[in-house]
Amino acid sequence: MASTVDVFRKVCLGRHSANRFATGRLIPKEILADVLKSTMAAPSGFNLQPWQIIMVQDSSMKEMLAEASMLGAGNKFRVNDASAIAVFCADLQLRHRIERVVKLEIESNRKRRLRDDGYLASLPLVANILTGEGFVATGLKRAATDILSYSGISSMPDIEGVEAWSYKNVCFAAQNYMLSATSHNLATCPMEGFDSRRVRDVLKIPDRYGIPLMVATGYPYEEGKSEEGDAKSPRLDFTDIVFDDQFGNISHINEKKDHSNSPMSNSSVKK
C-alpha cells in the first residue's frame, strides 16, 4: 500500500498545465464539490480567506468568456474545451470580511480553544493595518515601518498593497485546487492571459474583487497521446533554486549521503 508521502508526491509530480482537454465531458458534481472543499482548506493570512470562486460550466458562458476576454488562441480553445473554468477572485476590500471572520474565530474558540484572547481582540486592528487597503494609507504605513526597521528600533512587517496581499493568498487556494483536481485524475491549466475588465463584465464581478487567475479544468485529451504521456515542462536545477542558510549558498540538501565511513556500511558497497 502506498504511503501518504508516495501518494502526495505522485499528485504533485503528476500535475501539469494541460494544452488541451477532452471535449463534451461534464465533471460530476460530487467530484467538483470535493475539489472545492479541499480548495477552501487552504491557509490564508489572519484566516481571512480572501477568495471567491466562480465555476463557469455553461457552454454558452464559456464561449462568451473565451471570445470577449481571453488573450491568444490557446487560451480561447482551453476555455471552450474544458469542462469547467474556475475563476478565482481576490477581495480588495478586506474590511468587509474581517468582522465576519472574527465572529467565526470567536465561535470556534468557544468549542475548541485554539486562539489566545489577546490575538482575537487585536485581530481586527492588526489585519486592517497589515493588509494594506488604501493607497495613501499603505504609503504612510510603509514609511513608518521602514523608519522603525532601518533605524534598528524594532523589527517590523512589510506592508503590502491590498492587491498584492490578496492575490498572494488566493494563489494558496488555487494551488490546493489544482492538486485536488489532479488527485481526481482531472487535467488543469492555470491562466492569466485575459482582459480582467471584460471578465468582470461577462461574469458580473463587483469592483470590490480583483481576478488574479483562472484554472481551466477537465479531462485529459487522449487522442494521439504518446506512450510516455504528457510532456512535462523543464524545471531549473535544484541548486539554482534552493540555497543553504543564506541567499546564494549552494545547497547540499539534495546530495546523496556517503555512508562509506558509517559503521553500518558494507565494505563491498562501491562509492
C-alpha positions as CSV (number, residue, x, y, z in Angstrom):
1,M,0.0,0.0,0.0
2,A,1.4,3.4,-1.0
3,S,2.4,5.7,1.8
4,T,0.9,9.2,2.2
5,V,4.3,10.6,1.1
6,D,4.2,8.5,-2.1
7,V,0.6,9.5,-2.9
8,F,1.3,13.2,-2.4
9,R,4.5,13.1,-4.4
10,K,2.6,11.4,-7.3
11,V,-0.1,14.1,-7.2
12,C,2.5,16.9,-7.1
13,L,4.7,15.5,-9.9
14,G,1.6,14.4,-11.9
15,R,0.2,17.9,-12.1
16,H,1.0,19.7,-15.3
17,S,-0.6,22.5,-17.3
18,A,-2.8,20.9,-20.0
19,N,-2.7,22.2,-23.5
20,R,-5.9,20.5,-24.5
21,F,-9.0,18.9,-22.9
22,A,-11.4,16.2,-23.9
23,T,-14.5,18.0,-25.2
24,G,-18.1,17.4,-24.3
25,R,-17.5,15.9,-20.9
26,L,-19.0,17.0,-17.6
27,I,-17.3,16.7,-14.2
28,P,-19.7,15.1,-11.7
29,K,-20.9,17.4,-9.0
30,E,-19.6,15.3,-6.2
31,I,-16.1,15.5,-7.7
32,L,-16.2,19.2,-8.1
33,A,-17.6,19.6,-4.6
34,D,-14.7,17.5,-3.2
35,V,-12.1,19.6,-5.1
36,L,-13.6,22.8,-3.9
37,K,-13.8,21.7,-0.3
38,S,-10.0,20.9,-0.4
39,T,-9.5,24.3,-2.1
40,M,-11.3,26.0,0.9
41,A,-8.9,24.3,3.3
42,A,-6.0,26.5,2.0
43,P,-4.2,28.7,4.5
44,S,-4.5,32.5,4.5
45,G,-3.2,35.4,6.5
46,F,-5.3,36.0,9.6
47,N,-7.6,33.3,8.2
48,L,-9.4,35.9,6.1
49,Q,-9.9,33.6,3.2
50,P,-10.0,36.5,0.7
51,W,-11.2,34.4,-2.2
52,Q,-14.4,33.8,-4.2
53,I,-14.5,31.2,-6.9
54,I,-16.8,31.3,-9.9
55,M,-17.3,27.9,-11.6
56,V,-18.1,28.5,-15.2
57,Q,-19.6,25.3,-16.7
58,D,-22.4,26.5,-19.1
59,S,-21.1,26.2,-22.7
60,S,-22.6,29.5,-23.8
61,M,-21.0,31.3,-20.9
62,K,-17.6,29.7,-21.6
63,E,-18.0,30.7,-25.3
64,M,-18.8,34.3,-24.3
65,L,-15.9,34.4,-21.8
66,A,-13.5,33.0,-24.4
67,E,-14.5,35.4,-27.2
68,A,-14.8,38.5,-25.0
69,S,-11.8,38.3,-22.7
70,M,-9.3,35.6,-23.4
71,L,-5.9,36.6,-24.9
72,G,-4.4,34.2,-27.5
73,A,-5.9,31.3,-29.5
74,G,-4.6,28.7,-27.0
75,N,-6.5,30.3,-24.0
76,K,-9.6,30.6,-26.1
77,F,-9.5,26.9,-27.1
78,R,-8.9,25.8,-23.5
79,V,-11.8,27.8,-22.1
80,N,-14.2,26.4,-24.8
81,D,-13.0,22.8,-24.5
82,A,-12.5,22.4,-20.7
83,S,-15.4,21.1,-18.6
84,A,-15.2,24.0,-16.2
85,I,-13.3,27.2,-15.7
86,A,-12.6,28.1,-12.0
87,V,-12.3,31.9,-11.9
88,F,-10.5,33.0,-8.7
89,C,-11.5,36.4,-7.4
90,A,-9.5,38.3,-4.7
91,D,-11.2,40.5,-2.2
92,L,-9.7,44.0,-2.3
93,Q,-12.0,45.4,0.4
94,L,-11.0,43.2,3.3
95,R,-12.6,45.4,5.9
96,H,-15.9,43.9,4.9
97,R,-14.6,40.4,5.6
98,I,-12.7,40.9,8.9
99,E,-15.8,41.3,11.2
100,R,-17.3,38.0,9.9
101,V,-14.1,36.1,10.3
102,V,-13.6,37.4,13.8
103,K,-17.1,36.2,14.8
104,L,-16.3,32.8,13.3
105,E,-13.0,32.6,15.2
106,I,-14.7,33.5,18.5
107,E,-17.4,30.9,18.0
108,S,-14.8,28.3,17.1
109,N,-12.7,29.2,20.1
110,R,-15.6,28.6,22.4
111,K,-15.8,25.0,21.3
112,R,-12.1,24.3,21.0
113,R,-9.7,26.8,22.4
114,L,-7.1,27.4,19.7
115,R,-6.7,31.2,19.8
116,D,-5.4,33.4,22.6
117,D,-8.0,36.0,23.7
118,G,-5.4,38.8,23.1
119,Y,-5.0,37.6,19.5
120,L,-8.7,37.7,18.9
121,A,-9.1,41.1,20.5
122,S,-6.3,42.6,18.3
123,L,-7.2,40.8,15.1
124,P,-9.4,43.5,13.5
125,L,-6.8,46.2,14.1
126,V,-3.8,44.2,13.1
127,A,-5.5,42.7,10.0
128,N,-6.6,46.2,8.9
129,I,-3.0,47.5,9.3
130,L,-1.2,44.7,7.5
131,T,-3.5,44.0,4.6
132,G,-2.7,47.4,3.0
133,E,-6.1,48.7,1.9
134,G,-6.0,52.3,0.6
135,F,-3.1,53.7,-1.5
136,V,-2.3,56.7,0.8
137,A,-2.7,54.7,4.0
138,T,-0.5,52.0,2.6
139,G,2.2,54.5,1.7
140,L,2.2,56.1,5.2
141,K,2.3,52.7,6.9
142,R,5.2,51.6,4.7
143,A,7.1,54.8,5.6
144,A,6.6,54.4,9.3
145,T,7.6,50.7,9.3
146,D,10.7,51.4,7.2
147,I,11.9,54.0,9.6
148,L,11.4,51.7,12.6
149,S,13.1,48.8,10.9
150,Y,16.1,50.5,9.3
151,S,16.8,52.6,12.4
152,G,17.1,49.4,14.4
153,I,14.3,50.4,16.8
154,S,12.2,47.3,16.1
155,S,11.5,44.5,13.6
156,M,8.5,45.5,11.5
157,P,6.3,43.7,8.9
158,D,6.5,44.5,5.3
159,I,3.4,46.5,4.3
160,E,1.9,45.2,1.0
161,G,-0.8,46.8,-1.1
162,V,-4.1,45.0,-0.7
163,E,-4.0,43.7,-4.3
164,A,-0.6,42.0,-3.7
165,W,-1.7,40.7,-0.3
166,S,-5.0,39.2,-1.6
167,Y,-3.5,37.8,-4.8
168,K,-0.8,36.0,-2.9
169,N,-3.3,34.4,-0.6
170,V,-5.7,33.5,-3.4
171,C,-2.8,31.6,-5.0
172,F,-2.6,29.3,-2.0
173,A,-6.2,28.3,-2.7
174,A,-5.6,27.9,-6.4
175,Q,-2.7,25.5,-5.8
176,N,-4.9,23.4,-3.5
177,Y,-7.5,23.4,-6.3
178,M,-5.1,22.1,-8.9
179,L,-3.6,19.4,-6.7
180,S,-7.0,18.3,-5.6
181,A,-8.2,18.1,-9.2
182,T,-5.1,16.1,-10.1
183,S,-5.9,13.6,-7.4
184,H,-9.3,13.0,-9.2
185,N,-7.4,12.4,-12.5
186,L,-8.6,15.8,-13.9
187,A,-6.4,18.0,-16.0
188,T,-5.8,21.7,-15.2
189,C,-4.2,24.7,-16.7
190,P,-3.8,28.0,-14.7
191,M,-4.3,31.0,-17.0
192,E,-3.6,34.7,-16.6
193,G,-3.9,35.7,-20.2
194,F,-7.2,37.6,-20.1
195,D,-8.6,41.0,-20.0
196,S,-9.9,41.3,-16.5
197,R,-12.2,44.3,-17.3
198,R,-14.1,42.1,-19.8
199,V,-14.1,39.1,-17.5
200,R,-15.6,41.3,-14.8
201,D,-18.3,42.4,-17.3
202,V,-19.2,38.9,-18.6
203,L,-19.3,37.3,-15.1
204,K,-20.8,40.3,-13.3
205,I,-18.0,40.5,-10.8
206,P,-18.2,43.6,-8.5
207,D,-15.4,46.1,-8.5
208,R,-14.5,45.0,-5.0
209,Y,-12.7,42.0,-6.4
210,G,-9.6,41.5,-8.5
211,I,-9.1,38.5,-10.8
212,P,-5.6,37.0,-10.3
213,L,-6.1,33.8,-12.4
214,M,-8.4,31.2,-13.9
215,V,-7.9,27.5,-13.9
216,A,-9.3,25.5,-16.9
217,T,-10.4,22.1,-15.6
218,G,-11.5,19.0,-17.4
219,Y,-10.5,15.5,-18.5
220,P,-7.2,14.9,-20.3
221,Y,-7.2,14.9,-24.1
222,E,-6.1,11.4,-25.1
223,E,-6.1,11.3,-28.9
224,G,-2.5,10.9,-30.2
225,K,-1.1,10.7,-26.7
226,S,2.4,9.2,-26.6
227,E,3.3,6.2,-24.5
228,E,5.4,8.4,-22.3
229,G,2.4,10.5,-21.5
230,D,2.1,14.3,-21.5
231,A,5.4,16.2,-21.8
232,K,6.5,18.0,-18.6
233,S,7.8,21.5,-18.7
234,P,11.5,21.6,-17.8
235,R,12.5,22.8,-14.3
236,L,15.6,24.6,-13.2
237,D,18.1,22.6,-11.3
238,F,17.7,22.1,-7.5
239,T,20.8,24.1,-6.8
240,D,19.5,27.0,-8.9
241,I,16.5,27.3,-6.6
242,V,17.5,26.2,-3.1
243,F,20.2,27.8,-1.0
244,D,21.6,26.8,2.4
245,D,21.3,29.3,5.2
246,Q,21.9,32.4,3.1
247,F,21.0,33.6,-0.4
248,G,23.5,32.3,-3.0
249,N,25.0,29.5,-0.8
250,I,24.9,26.3,-2.8
251,S,22.5,23.8,-1.2
252,H,23.7,20.3,-0.3
253,I,20.2,19.1,0.8
254,N,19.7,17.1,-2.4
255,E,23.1,15.4,-2.3
256,K,23.2,11.7,-1.7
257,K,24.8,10.7,1.7
258,D,28.1,9.0,1.7
259,H,27.8,6.1,4.1
260,S,31.2,4.6,3.3
261,N,32.6,5.5,6.8
262,S,29.5,4.5,8.6
263,P,29.8,1.5,11.0
264,M,26.6,0.2,9.3
265,S,28.1,0.4,5.8
266,N,29.0,-2.7,3.9
267,S,32.7,-2.8,2.8
268,S,31.7,-4.2,-0.5
269,V,29.5,-1.2,-1.4
270,K,31.1,0.8,-4.2
271,K,31.4,4.6,-3.7
